[in-house]
Amino acid sequence: MKDFNFDKLVELEDLSIGNNAQCSHQLSDAVDMLFWIDERREHLPWSTLVKKGYVSTKSQEHDVFQMLTNSAKSGSSTLFKSGNLKDSVKRDTVVAVWQAAINYKAEKVLAPKFHLEEVDVDFLNDIASLSMNTNNINNLCEILLSKGIILIIEPDFPSLGKDGCVYKNTKGNPVLSISLRYDRLDNFWFTLLHELSHIILHYEILDNVIMEDIERNDNNEIEDEANYLTRECIVDRVTWKNFGLTKNKSEKKLHELAKLVNRHPSLLAGRVRHETKDWKLFSNIINEVSLREVLKV
């Protein structure tokens, strides 16, 4: 057993009274969490958490423990267990802390009750049409919240390697987060629409978080379904095929299609780049707007 300061268990004093099963289970989970933190101490983004105000310099370990424990209780994080560290332990650690930060913010949002029947393909198309005006990005939190969806923008966690995530809290409200991994409109809108697609298609399984790495091409039915709906929402497959932008890569045709489907040109440029693997194509359109400047983050 590692040398560990069990004084950190002071927050669990109330759990040590009695021998009921619930108390024992909670205490066991807390000990698991303490060892989890201890094993990953060198990978925890302490400076980022202090800079963002999530933890105090005087009580860093206590505050991180509270954040992660609350996140686990909310259902937003996978179960924390000590031992058997993976090769990707650094990234896994940062991802878990990022989730905890999202949960911390989401818990402070007073959201109306979520009704799944109010969030459908028509709603998804309405959201996608907002991409035409970049200023609409600043209204998205309010628009989604009116439907009971909590949107959290949480950037600047080093080595995160994730674009976004989605889960539902204990009240049934979907929580959707975007990391601004890339400072580009195409990545932002695709991630947003992708997470909303998960809510429409997979709400019943969102008790566990779905973490997104848009660049990965995993053979995953759930991700394939969300990707399909997202692409169809941006531009349906018949219209996309008829315009043939992957063969005739002209900006004129790109803007014609953007106007026809009422989507920002960057969304279409991003799709052409993805399908052709030509990452230099339409760079001026892709990098025209800085999301961080728009969002002031």
C-alpha positions in Angstrom: 0.0 0.0 0.0 1.2 3.5 -0.8 2.1 5.9 1.9 -1.0 8.1 2.0 -2.2 10.8 4.3 -5.6 9.5 5.5 -6.2 12.8 7.3 -7.9 13.6 4.0 -10.8 11.5 5.1 -11.8 14.2 7.5 -14.6 15.1 5.1 -16.0 11.6 5.6 -16.4 11.7 9.3 -20.2 11.6 9.1 -20.0 8.5 7.0 -18.0 6.6 9.6 -20.9 6.5 12.1 -22.8 3.3 11.9 -22.3 0.1 9.9 -25.2 0.3 7.4 -24.5 -0.8 3.8 -25.0 2.6 2.3 -22.5 4.1 4.7 -19.9 1.4 3.9 -20.4 1.8 0.2 -19.9 5.6 0.3 -16.8 5.2 2.4 -15.4 2.6 0.0 -16.0 4.9 -3.0 -14.4 7.8 -1.1 -11.2 5.7 -0.4 -11.1 4.6 -4.0 -11.3 8.3 -5.0 -8.5 9.3 -2.6 -6.2 6.6 -4.1 -7.2 7.5 -7.6 -6.1 11.1 -6.9 -2.9 10.0 -5.2 -1.9 7.7 -8.1 -2.5 10.5 -10.6 -1.1 13.4 -8.6 1.6 14.3 -11.2 -1.0 14.3 -14.0 -3.6 16.5 -12.4 -3.8 20.0 -13.9 -3.4 21.9 -10.7 -2.3 25.2 -12.2 -5.3 25.2 -14.6 -7.7 24.5 -11.8 -6.3 27.3 -9.7 -6.3 29.7 -12.6 -9.9 28.9 -13.4 -10.9 29.3 -9.7 -12.1 25.7 -9.2 -9.6 25.1 -6.4 -7.8 27.2 -3.9 -4.0 27.2 -3.6 -4.4 26.5 0.2 -6.7 23.5 -0.2 -6.0 22.1 -3.7 -6.3 18.4 -2.8 -9.4 18.9 -0.7 -11.1 20.9 -3.5 -10.2 18.4 -6.2 -11.5 15.6 -4.1 -14.8 17.4 -3.7 -15.1 18.2 -7.4 -14.4 14.6 -8.5 -16.7 13.1 -5.9 -19.6 15.4 -6.8 -19.0 14.6 -10.5 -19.1 10.9 -9.8 -22.3 11.2 -7.8 -23.9 13.2 -10.6 -23.5 10.4 -13.1 -21.3 12.6 -15.3 -18.2 10.5 -14.8 -17.2 6.9 -15.0 -16.4 5.1 -11.7 -13.0 6.1 -10.3 -10.9 3.1 -9.3 -7.3 2.9 -8.2 -4.7 0.6 -9.7 -4.2 -0.7 -13.3 -3.1 2.6 -14.7 -3.4 2.8 -18.5 -0.8 4.2 -20.9 -3.2 7.1 -21.5 -3.4 7.8 -17.8 -2.4 11.5 -18.2 -5.2 12.2 -20.7 -7.7 10.0 -18.8 -6.9 12.1 -15.7 -7.3 15.4 -17.4 -10.6 14.2 -19.0 -12.0 13.2 -15.6 -11.1 16.6 -14.1 -12.6 18.4 -17.2 -15.8 16.5 -16.7 -15.8 17.5 -13.0 -15.4 21.2 -14.0 -18.3 20.9 -16.4 -20.5 19.3 -13.7 -19.4 22.0 -11.2 -20.8 24.7 -13.6 -23.8 22.7 -14.6 -25.0 22.2 -11.0 -25.2 26.0 -10.7 -27.6 26.3 -13.7 -31.3 26.4 -12.9 -32.8 24.6 -15.8 -36.5 23.9 -16.7 -37.7 20.4 -17.0 -36.4 18.7 -20.2 -39.0 17.2 -22.6 -37.4 15.0 -25.2 -40.4 15.4 -27.6 -39.5 19.1 -27.9 -36.0 18.3 -29.2 -36.3 16.7 -32.6 -34.8 17.0 -36.1 -36.6 20.2 -36.8 -35.1 21.7 -33.7 -31.7 20.5 -34.8 -32.1 22.2 -38.2 -33.2 25.4 -36.5 -30.0 25.4 -34.4 -27.9 24.7 -37.5 -29.4 27.6 -39.3 -28.1 29.9 -36.5 -24.6 29.3 -37.8 -25.2 31.8 -40.6 -24.7 34.7 -38.1 -21.6 34.2 -35.9 -23.1 36.4 -33.2 -25.8 33.8 -32.5 -23.1 31.7 -30.8 -23.4 33.9 -27.8 -27.2 33.2 -27.6 -26.9 29.4 -27.7 -26.7 28.8 -24.0 -30.0 30.7 -23.5 -31.7 29.1 -26.5 -30.8 25.5 -25.4 -31.6 26.2 -21.8 -35.2 27.2 -22.8 -35.5 23.5 -23.8 -33.9 22.2 -20.6 -30.5 21.6 -22.2 -27.4 23.0 -20.3 -24.6 24.1 -22.5 -21.2 24.6 -20.9 -18.2 26.0 -22.8 -15.1 24.8 -20.9 -11.8 25.4 -22.8 -8.1 25.5 -21.9 -7.5 22.1 -20.2 -4.0 21.1 -21.5 -3.7 17.7 -23.2 -7.4 17.1 -23.1 -7.7 15.9 -26.6 -11.5 16.0 -26.6 -14.0 18.1 -28.5 -17.0 17.8 -26.3 -19.2 15.6 -24.2 -22.8 15.0 -23.3 -24.7 13.3 -20.4 -27.8 13.8 -18.4 -27.8 15.0 -14.8 -29.8 13.4 -12.0 -32.8 15.6 -12.9 -32.8 14.4 -16.5 -31.5 17.5 -18.0 -28.9 17.0 -20.8 -25.6 18.6 -20.1 -23.6 19.4 -23.3 -20.1 20.8 -23.2 -17.6 22.0 -25.9 -13.9 22.4 -25.3 -13.0 24.7 -28.2 -10.2 22.2 -29.0 -9.8 24.0 -32.3 -10.6 27.7 -32.7 -12.7 27.1 -35.8 -16.4 27.5 -36.6 -16.6 24.1 -38.4 -15.4 22.2 -35.4 -17.6 24.1 -33.0 -20.8 23.7 -35.0 -20.2 20.0 -35.9 -19.5 19.2 -32.2 -22.6 21.1 -31.0 -24.9 19.4 -33.6 -23.3 16.0 -32.9 -24.0 16.3 -29.2 -27.5 17.4 -29.8 -27.9 14.4 -32.2 -26.9 12.2 -29.3 -29.7 13.7 -27.2 -32.2 13.1 -29.9 -31.1 9.6 -30.7 -29.6 8.3 -27.5 -31.2 10.1 -24.6 -32.0 6.9 -22.7 -28.3 5.9 -22.4 -26.9 9.3 -21.3 -26.8 8.4 -17.7 -23.2 7.7 -18.6 -21.2 10.4 -20.3 -20.4 10.2 -24.0 -17.0 11.8 -24.6 -16.1 13.0 -28.1 -13.0 12.9 -30.1 -14.4 14.0 -33.5 -11.1 13.1 -35.3 -11.3 9.4 -34.4 -13.0 7.0 -36.8 -14.0 4.3 -34.4 -16.4 1.6 -35.6 -19.1 2.6 -33.1 -22.8 2.3 -33.9 -23.8 5.1 -31.6 -21.2 7.5 -33.0 -22.0 6.5 -36.5 -25.7 7.3 -35.9 -24.9 10.7 -34.4 -22.5 11.5 -37.3 -25.1 10.6 -39.9 -27.8 12.8 -38.4 -25.3 15.6 -38.0 -24.2 15.4 -41.6 -27.8 15.2 -42.8 -28.7 18.2 -40.7 -25.9 20.3 -42.2 -26.7 19.3 -45.8 -28.7 16.2 -46.9 -26.9 13.6 -48.9 -28.8 14.1 -52.1 -28.0 17.8 -52.2 -24.4 17.2 -51.2 -24.0 14.6 -54.0 -25.6 16.9 -56.6 -23.3 19.8 -55.8 -20.2 17.6 -56.0 -18.0 19.8 -53.9 -15.5 17.1 -53.3 -14.7 17.1 -57.0 -15.3 20.7 -58.0 -13.7 22.5 -55.0 -14.6 26.0 -55.9 -15.4 28.7 -53.3 -18.2 30.0 -55.6 -20.0 26.6 -55.5 -19.4 26.4 -51.7 -21.0 29.7 -51.1 -23.9 28.8 -53.4 -24.6 25.7 -51.4 -24.2 27.5 -48.1 -26.9 30.0 -49.2 -29.2 27.2 -50.5 -29.1 25.2 -47.2 -28.8 28.3 -44.9 -25.6 27.1 -43.2 -22.3 29.0 -42.6 -19.8 28.1 -45.4 -17.3 26.9 -42.8 -19.6 23.9 -42.0 -19.5 22.8 -45.7 -15.8 23.6 -46.0 -15.1 21.4 -43.0 -17.0 18.5 -44.6 -15.1 18.8 -47.9 -11.8 18.9 -46.1 -12.8 15.8 -44.0 -13.9 13.8 -47.0 -10.9 14.7 -49.2 -8.3 14.8 -46.4 -7.1 18.0 -47.9 -6.5 20.1 -44.8 -5.2 23.1 -46.7 -8.4 23.5 -48.7 -10.6 26.5 -47.9 -8.3 27.5 -45.1 -9.4 31.2 -45.4 -13.0 30.2 -44.8 -12.2 27.8 -42.0 -10.0 30.3 -40.1 -12.1 33.4 -40.9 -13.5 33.7 -37.4 -11.9 33.2 -34.0 -14.4 31.5 -31.7 -12.4 32.6 -28.7 -12.8 36.2 -29.7 -16.5 35.8 -30.3 -17.0 34.1 -26.9 -14.4 36.2 -25.2 -12.6 33.3 -23.6 
